[in-house]
């Protein structure tokens, strides 16, 4: 059975009537948490595990790690290499979430995982460059008293989705992101408000839980608690990526590029004797 997005947009070939952005975001949530939790949550979290581990270790042993970095430059180099490796893994997971979510939203089904990963690795160099450029632009915007950063996220916030889905070059991905939002600023603001509100509530909930953990263990919180906390943050990030992808597909409509379905080759007939 085709997904709601497929029925409203791609099957007809015409842009669907505007629908509440909560439904567009909800499509991504349903895909990640109900329809395909293994492909859209578990496997991306496996790719993010180096990042989770490093965040947990550095948070648990912050003062000790900082001291060792200052004393031994080789440790600083090794840690930097580890963070670079972790970033690559995390971005591979994000690209997988974007492509797999788009396939589900457009056609109501996902490709075999080996096919998905093949597609991810084919676009990953471009996705990596686009992601790094977006991070740099946001950082520059934050230095300039935050307001430019808001415009960066508003205009180029879907550049990663565009790059992961293919069909555009590096700078074309930023242009396509801007085109998806143009004329739909009100819908984008409503969606952003819903996302930020949800993240705020989750942060408050996590904060209360973490306060209880710190109170229970004092200054000797086990490393496993830091690992679980970092994993929870990554889980929220993965689900957000799925929801933000279906929002992009909704805003871009017929202009959104979704990779063609790759069919498994038919088995060769067995020769008769």
Helices and strands as residue ranges (DSSP letters): H 4-5, I 6-10, H 21-30, I 31-35, H 37-37, I 38-42, H 43-47, H 49-60, H 62-71, H 73-107, H 113-143, H 147-156, H 159-165, H 170-181, H 185-217, H 223-252, G 253-255
